[in-house]
Amino acid sequence: MVIIMEWKIIGLSAVVNAVLTILLSIMVFPLFFVGPLIGGFLAAYLSKGYEDYDIMDEKDGAVVGAVSGLIGGLIIALFIIFGFGMIDALIKTFIGNTGSNVLILVYIVIQLSVLMSFVFGLIGGVIGVYIKDNGQ
């Protein structure tokens, strides 16, 4: 069986994930995980299911949420690399360190951002399917 990936819904959920994560990271840092949760939730809640039948279980929600989280994490990584002067701020914070240490730090931050978005998107997808099934 193949999941029909509704790429418009997944793409929209990934953008919601990235925007909320960046805004919440800037305004209230401890709430950074809410963006991927909402993105994964939206992707799973709005998805239809398989081509044979319309039932989605938690595994399907996890897959759809994880794909949304991964795409959202890549968007976040691009924002970290190209936008908002985040790399410049990291370099100024660690001014005593050499350039290679700063690059390693930026690499670790990017990897953790993508991983965090992936995992919380997966959890949001499972929650979305659970609410979709039990809400009706």
Backbone as CSV, one residue per row, in Angstrom:
resi,resn,N_x,N_y,N_z,CA_x,CA_y,CA_z,C_x,C_y,C_z
1,MET,0.838,-1.184,0.000,0.000,0.000,0.000,0.883,1.247,0.000
2,VAL,0.451,2.214,-0.710,1.208,3.452,-0.829,0.373,4.598,-0.290
3,ILE,0.989,5.399,0.566,0.281,6.572,1.090,0.238,7.625,-0.010
4,ILE,-0.932,8.205,-0.211,-1.031,9.317,-1.143,-0.507,10.536,-0.403
5,MET,0.663,10.982,-0.796,1.233,12.164,-0.172,0.601,13.387,-0.823
6,GLU,-0.124,14.107,-0.051,-0.720,15.336,-0.536,0.304,16.439,-0.315
7,TRP,1.105,16.684,-1.332,2.276,17.543,-1.190,1.916,18.989,-0.881
8,LYS,0.743,19.428,-1.313,0.332,20.796,-0.975,0.107,20.931,0.532
9,ILE,-0.553,19.941,1.107,-0.802,19.962,2.547,0.508,19.811,3.314
10,ILE,1.359,18.905,2.864,2.641,18.699,3.542,3.511,19.940,3.424
11,GLY,3.543,20.557,2.248,4.333,21.778,2.069,3.824,22.921,2.923
12,LEU,2.503,23.092,2.966,1.919,24.139,3.808,2.216,23.885,5.277
13,SER,2.111,22.637,5.698,2.416,22.291,7.086,3.887,22.515,7.403
14,ALA,4.761,22.241,6.451,6.193,22.474,6.657,6.496,23.963,6.804
15,VAL,5.841,24.785,6.003,6.037,26.238,6.123,5.500,26.743,7.464
16,VAL,4.333,26.244,7.886,3.793,26.604,9.203,4.773,26.193,10.291
17,ASN,5.315,24.993,10.172,6.318,24.490,11.109,7.508,25.439,11.196
18,ALA,8.085,25.803,10.051,9.280,26.645,10.036,9.002,28.042,10.582
19,VAL,7.914,28.641,10.149,7.602,30.006,10.586,7.337,30.052,12.095
20,LEU,6.522,29.128,12.593,6.238,29.115,14.028,7.490,28.823,14.850
21,THR,8.319,27.902,14.376,9.541,27.574,15.114,10.478,28.762,15.185
22,ILE,10.656,29.458,14.074,11.557,30.616,14.068,10.999,31.736,14.930
23,LEU,9.710,32.030,14.794,9.111,33.097,15.600,9.153,32.772,17.090
24,LEU,8.814,31.542,17.446,8.832,31.177,18.860,10.250,31.074,19.406
25,SER,11.217,30.727,18.561,12.611,30.697,19.011,13.117,32.102,19.307
26,ILE,12.657,33.070,18.532,13.089,34.449,18.743,12.369,35.064,19.932
27,MET,11.046,34.835,20.046,10.253,35.496,21.087,10.316,34.752,22.422
28,VAL,9.952,33.472,22.435,9.889,32.693,23.672,10.582,31.361,23.394
29,PHE,11.886,31.289,23.640,12.684,30.126,23.220,12.178,28.787,23.740
30,PRO,11.708,28.657,24.987,11.283,27.324,25.435,10.100,26.738,24.663
31,LEU,9.410,27.528,23.850,8.270,27.017,23.087,8.623,26.690,21.635
32,PHE,9.903,26.499,21.333,10.318,26.258,19.953,9.742,24.968,19.384
33,PHE,9.391,24.013,20.213,8.907,22.718,19.737,7.453,22.758,19.279
34,VAL,6.730,23.842,19.547,5.313,23.931,19.185,5.140,23.977,17.657
35,GLY,6.057,24.627,16.944,5.961,24.721,15.483,5.937,23.367,14.798
36,PRO,6.911,22.487,15.067,6.854,21.164,14.432,5.653,20.327,14.862
37,LEU,5.235,20.468,16.112,4.048,19.730,16.552,2.819,20.155,15.758
38,ILE,2.631,21.454,15.593,1.472,21.950,14.845,1.591,21.590,13.365
39,GLY,2.797,21.691,12.803,2.993,21.318,11.401,2.682,19.853,11.142
40,GLY,3.183,18.957,11.995,2.887,17.532,11.851,1.419,17.225,12.073
41,PHE,0.827,17.917,13.053,-0.603,17.751,13.324,-1.434,18.126,12.102
42,LEU,-1.139,19.294,11.510,-1.901,19.738,10.335,-1.732,18.790,9.162
43,ALA,-0.508,18.315,8.946,-0.269,17.409,7.822,-1.075,16.124,7.972
44,ALA,-1.102,15.563,9.168,-1.827,14.307,9.377,-3.332,14.523,9.441
45,TYR,-3.754,15.595,10.071,-5.184,15.839,10.248,-5.873,16.130,8.917
46,LEU,-5.173,16.811,8.011,-5.780,17.185,6.740,-5.564,16.155,5.625
47,SER,-4.736,15.138,5.863,-4.473,14.120,4.840,-5.643,13.155,4.727
48,LYS,-5.781,12.560,3.542,-6.917,11.680,3.260,-6.645,10.237,3.644
49,GLY,-5.482,9.681,3.303,-5.203,8.279,3.604,-4.648,7.559,2.403
50,TYR,-4.972,6.273,2.281,-4.504,5.462,1.169,-5.403,5.635,-0.041
51,GLU,-4.936,5.096,-1.166,-5.763,5.190,-2.364,-6.914,4.183,-2.328
52,ASP,-6.787,3.044,-1.597,-7.842,2.037,-1.531,-8.933,2.410,-0.528
53,TYR,-8.535,2.975,0.597,-9.502,3.273,1.645,-9.115,4.572,2.331
54,ASP,-10.034,5.108,3.071,-9.848,6.438,3.654,-9.395,6.413,5.109
55,ILE,-8.970,5.261,5.589,-8.592,5.163,6.998,-7.086,5.382,7.140
56,MET,-6.722,6.271,8.059,-5.313,6.464,8.395,-5.106,6.009,9.831
57,ASP,-4.042,5.253,10.081,-3.733,4.894,11.457,-2.551,5.727,11.943
58,GLU,-2.084,5.449,13.154,-1.030,6.260,13.754,0.281,6.170,12.978
59,LYS,0.557,5.001,12.375,1.786,4.865,11.588,1.755,5.776,10.362
60,ASP,0.605,5.856,9.722,0.473,6.744,8.564,0.646,8.201,8.982
61,GLY,0.041,8.563,10.117,0.199,9.920,10.628,1.640,10.226,10.972
62,ALA,2.343,9.220,11.504,3.755,9.414,11.834,4.578,9.668,10.574
63,VAL,4.266,8.931,9.503,5.010,9.121,8.247,4.746,10.504,7.663
64,VAL,3.476,10.888,7.582,3.125,12.189,7.009,3.685,13.323,7.868
65,GLY,3.571,13.202,9.198,4.109,14.211,10.097,5.624,14.295,10.021
66,ALA,6.284,13.143,9.900,7.741,13.126,9.804,8.227,13.777,8.511
67,VAL,7.538,13.520,7.404,7.920,14.157,6.134,7.730,15.670,6.234
68,SER,6.617,16.083,6.817,6.376,17.514,7.017,7.442,18.125,7.931
69,GLY,7.779,17.416,9.007,8.808,17.899,9.923,10.172,17.979,9.276
70,LEU,10.502,17.006,8.438,11.798,17.020,7.756,11.896,18.194,6.789
71,ILE,10.850,18.423,6.017,10.856,19.554,5.088,10.900,20.864,5.863
72,GLY,10.126,20.961,6.942,10.164,22.156,7.781,11.535,22.366,8.405
73,GLY,12.185,21.277,8.827,13.539,21.376,9.377,14.548,21.873,8.363
74,LEU,14.388,21.442,7.119,15.287,21.938,6.068,15.061,23.422,5.796
75,ILE,13.800,23.862,5.864,13.515,25.299,5.710,14.139,26.081,6.861
76,ILE,14.037,25.549,8.078,14.657,26.198,9.237,16.167,26.270,9.055
77,ALA,16.779,25.200,8.549,18.223,25.197,8.317,18.617,26.265,7.299
78,LEU,17.808,26.438,6.263,18.099,27.489,5.286,17.997,28.876,5.915
79,PHE,17.007,29.074,6.797,16.906,30.352,7.507,18.121,30.575,8.395
80,ILE,18.599,29.522,9.034,19.775,29.660,9.883,20.994,30.023,9.046
81,ILE,21.128,29.403,7.890,22.298,29.651,7.052,22.234,31.024,6.390
82,PHE,21.089,31.359,5.799,21.016,32.554,4.966,20.311,33.757,5.584
83,GLY,19.607,33.553,6.685,18.778,34.654,7.137,18.984,35.073,8.569
84,PHE,18.482,36.233,8.850,18.374,36.771,10.196,19.698,36.984,10.903
85,GLY,20.821,36.863,10.237,22.106,37.119,10.861,22.433,36.187,12.006
86,MET,21.866,34.967,11.990,22.094,34.042,13.101,23.544,33.584,13.159
87,ILE,24.138,33.345,12.003,25.533,32.915,12.001,26.426,34.051,12.484
88,ASP,26.114,35.277,12.061,26.885,36.427,12.528,26.777,36.570,14.039
89,ALA,25.588,36.346,14.585,25.404,36.428,16.037,26.197,35.341,16.750
90,LEU,26.227,34.139,16.177,27.018,33.075,16.787,28.506,33.393,16.759
91,ILE,28.972,33.973,15.661,30.385,34.333,15.571,30.723,35.418,16.583
92,LYS,29.849,36.405,16.735,30.098,37.467,17.712,30.037,36.937,19.139
93,THR,29.189,35.949,19.388,29.094,35.365,20.726,30.377,34.626,21.091
94,PHE,30.916,33.922,20.132,32.118,33.127,20.376,33.329,33.774,19.705
95,ILE,33.544,35.046,19.964,34.588,35.802,19.278,35.983,35.283,19.594
96,GLY,36.163,34.688,20.760,37.480,34.178,21.117,37.821,32.881,20.416
97,ASN,36.835,32.204,19.901,37.068,30.921,19.234,37.551,31.130,17.809
98,THR,38.189,30.110,17.288,38.621,30.175,15.899,37.427,29.941,14.988
99,GLY,37.597,30.234,13.722,36.505,30.084,12.757,36.017,28.666,12.619
100,SER,36.921,27.682,12.715,36.496,26.290,12.555,35.586,25.855,13.703
101,ASN,35.845,26.348,14.916,34.966,26.004,16.030,33.569,26.583,15.827
102,VAL,33.500,27.792,15.293,32.201,28.402,15.042,31.454,27.629,13.953
103,LEU,32.156,27.200,12.924,31.517,26.423,11.866,31.003,25.085,12.398
104,ILE,31.762,24.474,13.282,31.304,23.220,13.888,30.059,23.480,14.726
105,LEU,30.053,24.569,15.474,28.882,24.921,16.280,27.661,25.162,15.399
106,VAL,27.826,25.890,14.312,26.711,26.158,13.395,26.217,24.853,12.775
107,TYR,27.135,23.977,12.414,26.751,22.680,11.853,25.930,21.876,12.860
108,ILE,26.348,21.863,14.112,25.616,21.134,15.146,24.226,21.739,15.354
109,VAL,24.129,23.070,15.369,22.829,23.732,15.536,21.896,23.377,14.382
110,ILE,22.412,23.358,13.161,21.589,23.016,11.997,21.117,21.566,12.078
111,GLN,22.018,20.647,12.425,21.637,19.238,12.524,20.592,19.015,13.617
112,LEU,20.775,19.661,14.760,19.802,19.518,15.838,18.452,20.130,15.468
113,SER,18.465,21.211,14.699,17.205,21.823,14.269,16.423,20.888,13.356
114,VAL,17.107,20.271,12.416,16.438,19.350,11.494,15.934,18.116,12.250
115,LEU,16.761,17.574,13.139,16.362,16.402,13.907,15.178,16.708,14.827
116,MET,15.235,17.858,15.494,14.149,18.255,16.391,12.851,18.436,15.615
117,SER,12.915,19.055,14.465,11.726,19.272,13.659,11.156,17.942,13.160
118,PHE,12.021,17.029,12.781,11.602,15.709,12.318,10.866,14.950,13.421
119,VAL,11.464,14.894,14.610,10.881,14.119,15.711,9.560,14.723,16.178
120,PHE,9.533,16.048,16.376,8.294,16.662,16.851,7.215,16.677,15.767
121,GLY,7.603,16.724,14.485,6.622,16.577,13.405,6.005,15.193,13.411
122,LEU,6.819,14.169,13.665,6.334,12.799,13.764,5.327,12.677,14.905
123,ILE,5.655,13.237,16.060,4.741,13.187,17.209,3.444,13.941,16.893
124,GLY,3.573,15.107,16.246,2.385,15.869,15.862,1.512,15.109,14.881
125,GLY,2.124,14.346,13.972,1.355,13.535,13.038,0.555,12.445,13.726
126,VAL,1.156,11.809,14.705,0.443,10.773,15.467,-0.721,11.404,16.238
127,ILE,-0.483,12.563,16.848,-1.547,13.263,17.578,-2.672,13.672,16.621
128,GLY,-2.313,14.137,15.422,-3.319,14.542,14.438,-4.229,13.408,14.030
129,VAL,-3.673,12.231,13.783,-4.492,11.075,13.408,-5.343,10.626,14.590
130,TYR,-4.765,10.665,15.786,-5.528,10.261,16.983,-6.740,11.163,17.177
131,ILE,-6.554,12.462,17.055,-7.664,13.400,17.224,-8.659,13.270,16.071
132,LYS,-8.164,13.040,14.868,-9.038,12.881,13.705,-9.935,11.658,13.860
133,ASP,-9.369,10.554,14.357,-10.141,9.314,14.526,-11.103,9.391,15.709
134,ASN,-10.676,9.988,16.798,-11.500,10.011,18.009,-12.435,11.202,18.075
135,GLY,-12.241,12.178,17.214,-13.097,13.360,17.232,-14.374,13.164,16.455
136,GLN,-14.466,12.087,15.655,-15.652,11.901,14.817,-16.540,10.818,15.354
